[in-house]
Structure formats: C-alpha cells, structure tokens
Amino acid sequence: MADSAPPRAAPQPAGLARRLAAMVYDGLVLFAVLVLASAIALAVNGGKAVPAGNPLNQAWLFFVTYFFFAWFWTHGGQTVGMRAWRIRVQRRDGGPISWTQALLRFAPVLLLAVVMYVPDKVFEIALICWGVLVALDFLWVWVDADRLTWHDRYANTVVVNVLPPGPAPDGQEH
C-alpha cells in the first residue's frame, strides 16, 4: 500500500535566531571542554599554573576549540547546540562537510587568534573591529538571497533546519 503523505520539501536555510541559540548552547558545552583541556595542560605542566598568554597553551586551546566544532560538523553536521535547535551544517549540495570546509567555517575564530597578538596600543580597536566583522558575518543572513553567512559562502556550506522524520521528497521514509 502506497504512503499517501505528501513528500517533504528540501531543508530550508536556518534563520539567525536558531543559529545564535545553538551558539549559546555550544558555548556552554565548549566551556566545559576547555576546562578539561586546561586541566590536562595543568597536569602536563607538573601541576603548576600555565602563565597567562603562554603561546603554546593558547594554541592548545584553539586546537581543542577547532576540533570540538570540526569533529561535530564533519560527523553528522550537528554540534550539541545545533542538535537541540534542529539545525545542521552541510555542503551546499547536501553532503557532509570536509575538515577543510570546517576549517574555513572556523576562520572568524582564527582571525580572533591573530587579534590576540596585536600590540597593546591597538588591541581594543582590533578586538572591536573583529567583533563588528563577526556580527556583520552573521547579520548577513538577513540580506543574503540564500541566507548564508560569509563563512558559509566561502566554505561552500549551508546551515539548514533539520526536518522532522517523515517521507522525503522522493516519497521514501527516512
């Protein structure tokens, strides 16, 4: 007997509110992960506090942050926050993203790493400029025809709403 349910539409690009809500959730989870990473750094340093601004420690924490996001993005397209808010990152053709695409999506955070090393005289200005650029990157979804951020556009990715279970556009149950 054929299923009489209408086929589902293709996933639609996620709006800004869902993206930001997922980022808040992910920020909380990432905080816990970074506490654990800092505990590991403390143990490696013989139980002594790692000096503030230690470049090796900062590189370690940036690596952990990248790996946190990239692993989730490349293994199912959803971080914990994205899963809670029913959004997923994928290639624009619908496939899973690569580690290189994850790195390109992570570029705004990498830019922050550069800002952290500017001279003290211009640090505040550089940090404000970074914040404005990141805000514009995310606000761009309101004016972009495809509802993409800049980092999604150059990484060839899209964040979409996850459809509830049901028949797919081809009529098959997924």
Residue frames relative to the residue before (quaternion, step in Angstrom):
aa qw qx qy qz dx dy dz
M 1.0000 0.0000 0.0000 0.0000 0.00 0.00 0.00
A 0.4112 -0.7314 0.4946 0.2267 3.59 -0.78 1.02
D 0.4769 -0.6431 0.5193 0.2988 3.54 -1.16 0.69
S 0.2764 -0.7945 0.5217 0.1417 3.58 -0.77 1.02
A 0.4399 0.6877 -0.4692 0.3368 3.60 1.24 0.07
P 0.5010 -0.6496 0.4688 0.3274 3.57 -0.99 0.77
P 0.5600 -0.6073 0.4347 0.3587 3.61 -1.09 0.64
R 0.4885 -0.6529 0.4941 0.3015 3.55 -1.18 0.62
A 0.4752 -0.6379 0.5241 0.3042 3.52 -1.21 0.57
A 0.6180 -0.5215 0.4267 0.4051 3.56 -1.27 0.36
P 0.6168 -0.5573 0.3878 0.3982 3.62 -1.10 0.57
Q 0.3333 -0.7365 0.5605 0.1800 3.53 -1.07 0.81
P 0.5879 -0.5708 0.4210 0.3890 3.60 -1.09 0.58
A 0.4814 -0.6761 0.4841 0.2772 3.57 -1.02 0.87
G 0.4606 -0.6807 0.5066 0.2604 3.52 -1.15 0.70
L 0.7008 -0.4899 0.3322 0.3981 3.54 -1.31 0.29
A 0.6394 0.5483 -0.3453 0.4140 3.62 0.90 -0.84
R 0.6699 0.4844 -0.3045 0.4732 3.62 0.89 -0.86
R 0.6319 0.5323 -0.3321 0.4551 3.57 0.99 -0.80
L 0.6912 0.4742 -0.2839 0.4657 3.57 0.87 -0.94
A 0.6279 0.5240 -0.3382 0.4657 3.61 1.01 -0.75
A 0.6450 0.5061 -0.3169 0.4769 3.58 0.98 -0.82
M 0.6313 0.5360 -0.3340 0.4502 3.59 1.03 -0.75
V 0.6209 0.5269 -0.3454 0.4664 3.60 1.04 -0.72
Y 0.6471 0.5072 -0.3137 0.4749 3.60 0.89 -0.92
D 0.6862 0.4872 -0.2860 0.4583 3.56 0.84 -0.99
G 0.6028 0.5629 -0.3525 0.4422 3.57 1.08 -0.66
L 0.6527 0.5066 -0.3124 0.4688 3.58 1.01 -0.79
V 0.6648 0.4821 -0.3019 0.4843 3.58 0.95 -0.86
L 0.6497 0.5226 -0.3151 0.4532 3.57 0.95 -0.89
F 0.5925 0.5659 -0.3657 0.4415 3.59 1.03 -0.73
A 0.6678 0.4932 -0.2969 0.4719 3.59 0.90 -0.92
V 0.6422 0.5166 -0.3188 0.4680 3.58 0.99 -0.83
L 0.6810 0.4842 -0.2944 0.4639 3.60 0.94 -0.84
V 0.5798 0.5434 -0.3790 0.4743 3.60 1.13 -0.53
L 0.6527 0.5004 -0.3041 0.4808 3.58 0.97 -0.87
A 0.6499 0.5074 -0.3139 0.4708 3.60 0.95 -0.86
S 0.6468 0.5059 -0.3167 0.4748 3.59 1.04 -0.72
A 0.6181 0.5305 -0.3397 0.4702 3.58 1.08 -0.68
I 0.6253 0.5174 -0.3300 0.4821 3.57 1.06 -0.74
A 0.6474 0.5067 -0.3160 0.4735 3.61 0.95 -0.87
L 0.6288 0.5327 -0.3260 0.4632 3.57 1.03 -0.78
A 0.6601 0.4984 -0.3007 0.4747 3.58 0.95 -0.88
V 0.6537 0.5069 -0.3114 0.4677 3.59 0.95 -0.86
N 0.6947 0.4537 -0.2574 0.4953 3.59 1.13 -0.67
G 0.5869 -0.6268 0.3550 0.3697 3.59 1.19 0.45
G 0.6775 -0.5046 0.2912 0.4490 3.57 1.14 0.56
K 0.5698 0.5737 -0.3843 0.4455 3.58 1.28 0.01
A 0.5744 -0.5926 0.4392 0.3549 3.54 -1.11 0.70
V 0.4088 -0.6765 0.5543 0.2607 3.54 -1.05 0.80
P 0.4847 -0.6847 0.4484 0.3084 3.63 -0.71 0.99
A 0.5578 -0.5992 0.4601 0.3438 3.56 -1.08 0.79
G 0.8138 0.2537 -0.2024 0.4821 3.55 -1.01 0.86
N 0.3619 0.7270 -0.5040 0.2940 3.58 1.24 0.18
P 0.4115 -0.7536 0.4467 0.2514 3.63 -0.45 1.15
L 0.6323 0.5325 -0.3406 0.4480 3.59 1.02 -0.70
N 0.6604 0.4925 -0.3025 0.4794 3.58 0.99 -0.84
Q 0.6455 0.5115 -0.3244 0.4652 3.59 0.97 -0.81
A 0.6316 0.5131 -0.3311 0.4777 3.60 1.01 -0.78
W 0.6231 0.5449 -0.3271 0.4559 3.59 1.00 -0.83
L 0.6994 0.4672 -0.2765 0.4649 3.59 0.85 -0.97
F 0.6302 0.5050 -0.3392 0.4824 3.61 1.06 -0.66
F 0.6277 0.5257 -0.3337 0.4672 3.59 1.02 -0.78
V 0.6517 0.5053 -0.3155 0.4696 3.60 0.89 -0.91
T 0.6492 0.5137 -0.3177 0.4623 3.59 0.95 -0.85
Y 0.6561 0.4954 -0.3132 0.4754 3.59 0.90 -0.91
F 0.6755 0.4992 -0.3046 0.4491 3.58 0.82 -0.97
F 0.5878 0.5745 -0.3606 0.4410 3.61 1.04 -0.75
F 0.7410 0.4004 -0.2318 0.4867 3.58 0.69 -1.07
A 0.6890 0.5075 -0.3038 0.4189 3.58 0.77 -1.01
W 0.6330 0.5278 -0.3505 0.4448 3.60 0.95 -0.76
F 0.6732 0.4769 -0.3018 0.4779 3.60 0.87 -0.89
W 0.6724 0.5098 -0.3083 0.4393 3.58 0.89 -0.91
T 0.7340 0.4135 -0.2379 0.4834 3.60 0.99 -0.78
H 0.7186 0.3538 -0.2261 0.5543 3.61 1.28 -0.19
G 0.8423 -0.0478 -0.0238 0.5364 3.56 0.37 1.23
G 0.4476 -0.7481 0.4123 0.2645 3.59 1.25 -0.16
Q 0.7341 0.3966 -0.2329 0.4996 3.60 1.22 0.08
T 0.3004 -0.6870 0.6334 0.1914 3.52 -1.02 0.93
V 0.7122 -0.4065 0.3202 0.4743 3.59 -1.27 -0.01
G 0.6811 0.4882 -0.2893 0.4627 3.58 0.89 -0.91
M 0.6450 0.5167 -0.3199 0.4634 3.57 1.01 -0.79
R 0.6280 0.5258 -0.3332 0.4670 3.57 1.05 -0.76
A 0.6576 0.5176 -0.3069 0.4533 3.60 0.93 -0.90
W 0.7610 0.3525 -0.1842 0.5125 3.58 1.00 -0.82
R 0.4374 -0.7541 0.4114 0.2660 3.55 1.32 0.35
I 0.4970 0.5740 -0.4883 0.4302 3.52 0.74 1.17
R 0.1101 -0.7858 0.6075 0.0372 3.56 -1.23 0.52
V 0.3011 -0.7072 0.6014 0.2181 3.56 -1.18 0.61
Q 0.0649 0.7799 -0.6161 0.0893 3.53 -1.02 0.90
R 0.6157 -0.4856 0.4338 0.4437 3.54 -1.31 0.14
R 0.6275 -0.5517 0.3834 0.3935 3.56 -1.16 0.42
D 0.6644 0.4670 -0.3162 0.4903 3.61 1.19 -0.38
G 0.6425 -0.5661 0.3064 0.4158 3.61 1.29 0.15
G 0.5913 0.5954 -0.3655 0.4030 3.60 1.23 -0.22
P 0.6501 -0.5074 0.3814 0.4178 3.57 -1.29 0.13
I 0.4743 -0.6802 0.4741 0.2959 3.58 -1.09 0.63
S 0.4681 -0.6642 0.5143 0.2741 3.55 -1.26 0.51
W 0.6649 -0.4740 0.3863 0.4289 3.56 -1.33 0.13
T 0.6206 0.5325 -0.3434 0.4620 3.60 1.07 -0.67
Q 0.6521 0.4923 -0.3170 0.4815 3.59 0.96 -0.81
A 0.6149 0.5350 -0.3457 0.4649 3.58 1.05 -0.71
L 0.6427 0.5139 -0.3199 0.4696 3.58 1.00 -0.79
L 0.6489 0.5046 -0.3164 0.4734 3.60 0.98 -0.79
R 0.6430 0.5066 -0.3226 0.4752 3.61 1.03 -0.75
F 0.6682 0.5099 -0.2720 0.4686 3.56 1.19 -0.67
A 0.3973 0.7735 -0.4367 0.2307 3.61 1.27 -0.21
P 0.6284 0.5256 -0.3801 0.4294 3.68 0.86 -0.65
V 0.6474 0.4908 -0.3208 0.4869 3.62 1.07 -0.66
L 0.6245 0.5283 -0.3402 0.4637 3.59 1.03 -0.72
L 0.6130 0.5349 -0.3421 0.4701 3.56 1.09 -0.70
L 0.6067 0.5403 -0.3525 0.4645 3.60 1.08 -0.66
A 0.6097 0.5520 -0.3510 0.4476 3.60 1.03 -0.74
V 0.6379 0.5048 -0.3207 0.4852 3.58 1.04 -0.74
V 0.6420 0.5369 -0.3201 0.4441 3.59 0.93 -0.91
M 0.6273 0.5691 -0.3391 0.4094 3.60 1.01 -0.77
Y 0.7369 0.4066 -0.2272 0.4899 3.60 1.19 -0.43
V 0.4312 0.6649 -0.5023 0.3460 3.61 1.14 0.32
P 0.6354 -0.5444 0.3736 0.4003 3.62 -1.13 0.52
D 0.6531 -0.5569 0.3598 0.3660 3.55 -1.14 0.72
K 0.6035 0.5958 -0.3592 0.3896 3.60 1.02 -0.78
V 0.8043 0.2542 -0.1207 0.5235 3.58 0.96 -0.81
F 0.3442 0.7780 -0.4759 0.2231 3.60 1.29 0.10
E 0.6812 0.4908 -0.3072 0.4479 3.59 0.79 -0.98
I 0.6478 0.5063 -0.3202 0.4707 3.58 0.95 -0.82
A 0.6568 0.5068 -0.3092 0.4649 3.59 0.93 -0.89
L 0.6575 0.5079 -0.3099 0.4623 3.59 0.97 -0.82
I 0.6371 0.5068 -0.3222 0.4832 3.59 1.01 -0.77
C 0.6448 0.5113 -0.3223 0.4680 3.61 0.93 -0.85
W 0.6318 0.5160 -0.3307 0.4746 3.60 0.98 -0.82
G 0.6642 0.5126 -0.3051 0.4505 3.59 0.88 -0.92
V 0.6471 0.5063 -0.3134 0.4761 3.58 0.99 -0.82
L 0.6567 0.5102 -0.3144 0.4577 3.60 0.92 -0.86
V 0.6632 0.4881 -0.3092 0.4758 3.60 0.93 -0.86
A 0.6372 0.5170 -0.3321 0.4652 3.60 0.97 -0.80
L 0.6612 0.4946 -0.3062 0.4737 3.59 0.93 -0.87
D 0.5896 0.5750 -0.3526 0.4443 3.58 1.08 -0.76
F 0.7383 0.4039 -0.2375 0.4851 3.59 0.80 -0.96
L 0.6454 0.5172 -0.3296 0.4554 3.61 1.00 -0.71
W 0.5120 0.6691 -0.4000 0.3608 3.57 1.23 -0.47
V 0.5594 0.6145 -0.3999 0.3867 3.63 1.10 -0.54
W 0.6270 0.5506 -0.3432 0.4312 3.60 1.14 -0.49
V 0.7649 0.3433 -0.1985 0.5076 3.60 1.12 -0.51
D 0.5780 0.5952 -0.3754 0.4132 3.58 1.20 -0.38
A 0.5191 -0.6664 0.4429 0.3004 3.58 -0.86 0.95
D 0.7409 0.3728 -0.2076 0.5186 3.60 1.11 -0.70
R 0.4059 -0.7346 0.4400 0.3196 3.60 1.37 0.06
L 0.3863 0.7081 -0.4846 0.3384 3.55 0.97 0.98
T 0.4113 -0.6307 0.5866 0.2983 3.54 -1.25 0.53
W 0.6562 -0.4842 0.3700 0.4451 3.57 -1.24 0.19
H 0.6857 0.4843 -0.3107 0.4459 3.59 0.88 -0.88
D 0.6093 0.5116 -0.3652 0.4834 3.62 1.12 -0.45
R 0.6390 0.5353 -0.3353 0.4388 3.58 0.96 -0.81
Y 0.7525 0.3776 -0.2536 0.4762 3.63 0.73 -0.91
A 0.6537 0.4659 -0.3322 0.4952 3.63 1.21 -0.22
N 0.3667 -0.7452 0.4704 0.2984 3.60 1.32 -0.13
T 0.4986 0.6150 -0.4415 0.4221 3.55 0.98 0.98
V 0.1344 -0.7562 0.6312 0.1079 3.53 -1.35 0.19
V 0.2847 -0.7119 0.6121 0.1933 3.55 -1.14 0.69
V 0.0677 -0.8244 0.5613 -0.0247 3.54 -0.64 1.19
N 0.5338 -0.5632 0.5145 0.3648 3.51 -1.32 0.34
V 0.3704 -0.7085 0.5541 0.2319 3.58 -1.00 0.82
L 0.3718 -0.7418 0.5195 0.2039 3.53 -0.78 1.08
P 0.5035 -0.6202 0.4889 0.3504 3.58 -1.07 0.59
P 0.6439 -0.5230 0.3676 0.4204 3.60 -1.15 0.46
G 0.3626 0.6965 -0.5580 0.2685 3.54 -1.09 0.74
P 0.7288 -0.4082 0.2810 0.4726 3.57 -1.22 -0.12
A 0.4065 -0.6999 0.5399 0.2310 3.55 -1.03 0.85
P 0.7167 -0.4420 0.2996 0.4486 3.60 -1.24 0.19
D 0.6843 0.4732 -0.3036 0.4644 3.60 1.10 -0.57
G 0.5823 -0.6174 0.3481 0.3982 3.58 1.33 0.13
Q 0.5748 0.5803 -0.3777 0.4362 3.59 1.30 -0.11
E 0.4706 -0.6525 0.5154 0.2950 3.57 -1.13 0.70
H 0.1000 -0.7940 0.5979 0.0456 3.61 -0.92 0.89
